[in-house]
Amino acid sequence: MKNRSIFLFLLLILFFVVDANAQLFYSQSPLAHTFSIVARDSVTGEMGVAVQSHWFSVGSEVTWGEAGVGVVATQSLVNISYGPRGLELLKNGLTAQQAVDMLTKNDDGRDVRQLAICDSKGNVAAWTGKNCIPSAGDIQGDEFSCQANLMLNDKVWPAMAKAFEESKGQPLAERLIAALEAGQSVGGDIRGRQSAAILVVKAKSTGQVWKDREVDLRVEDSDHPIKELKRLLKLRRAYDHMNAGDLALEHNDMKLAMKEYSTAESMFPDNAEMKFWHAVTLTNIGKLDEALPLFKKVFAMNKNYTILTPRLIGVGQLNVDDAGLKKILAQQ
């Protein structure tokens, strides 16, 4: 216990001294007046952060997260270092509240900062500086925090909290976007809309970052960023099925591949690639006649698939004889 206290004391000194230059003056900080949510899924343990703002590429500044550690939203006149440093504090055993306190205490620009942290245990904490542009505020609930500044009114963050609570039972990413939609529906950013982002990380780290990020999507510049973010999330879900279909193909499980590709294709029926692999899987399980109408649609959408199709035979991904291949290519 004594050793831990000494360690935390030294950690405090390290952050106050080494990183002081990152926090001395807020006039150089980028602007990201915005509304966001940080949260943990009590069932899966996943943690996520989502944000919208009238500012270009808001996700590159506001959203931070690491599997098994926590998530951070740093906004208003952004101190970007709050993101990586907040995660580092959590990794060293501090709670969300302790991390928020440490980060803001040594920051001369704290009065124009807004910060929220959710740790791996579901503890949440937030800071809204007294000079954040109104309407500004934050609200905490069970394993989540909503925060906003430069809003049209003070209804934004309570509406976000309500939507998040009422969407319980849905996947975390969908709940986070529901919160953003609610914030926008009651007024949102007083300047309008431009960009949005969402990041969801696993409950525990695998040591492989590419596997630990369940969702990592950004809309950098759009008239309707939340709508586009929602579309991208749906597309991500569809491609998750595509990836599962690819894995099934690797294990020669054609029925499972068929199921996964069919699910993806049904979610985005105008996506040529999804339709193509659906047709390929049908062919590989002996249902060429059912596949032919799909090939016809794909070839009409993109003629390059007529070049790709025969190439699959040589690498064992399309099981069809010469007669069957002729039937397929006749669909162009």
Secondary structure, 3 states (H helix, E strand, C coil): CHHHHHHHHHHHHHHHHHCHHHCCCHHHCCEECEEEEEEECCCCCCEEEEEEECCCCCHHHHEEEECCCEEEEEEEECCCCHHHHHHHHHHCCCCHHHHHHHHHHCCCCHHHEEEEEEECCCCEEEEECCCCCCCCEEEEECCEEEEECCECCCCHHHHHHHHHHHCCCCCHHHHHHHHHHHHHHCCCECCCCCEEEEEEECCCCCCCHHHHEEEEEEECCCCCHHHHHHHHHHHHHHHHHHHHHHHHHHCCCHHHHHHHHHHHHHHCCCCHHHHHHHHHHHHHCCCHHHHHHHHHHHHHHCCHHHHHHHHHHHCCCCCCCHHHHHHHHCCC
